[in-house]
Amino acid sequence: MHKSICFALAVATAGATAAAEQRWPDPRDPKAKAPPVEYHSAFEGYKPYAEPELAPWRGVNDEVRRAGGHAGIFRKHGGRK
């Protein structure tokens, strides 16, 4: 148990020192190179709205009738009995 805690601390410390070794340019240096800026459009992956295809109303009404009316649909799907 003690060894595993020491190992976990060693791994955490190693990660922290690796992050500390990463050199960032001094923001006060006018000659420092800035990292490139990545542009992502807000419309990237946009899909225009499309009307959903409606079910034929007679078929939907027939399905409700077979289920026993609107209350029958609730019973069919585990609602109130």
Summary of the structure (lengths in Angstrom):
residues: 81
radius of gyration: 31.3
end to end distance: 55.2
largest distance: 77.6
contacts: 101
relative contact order: 0.05
helix: 48%
strand: 0%
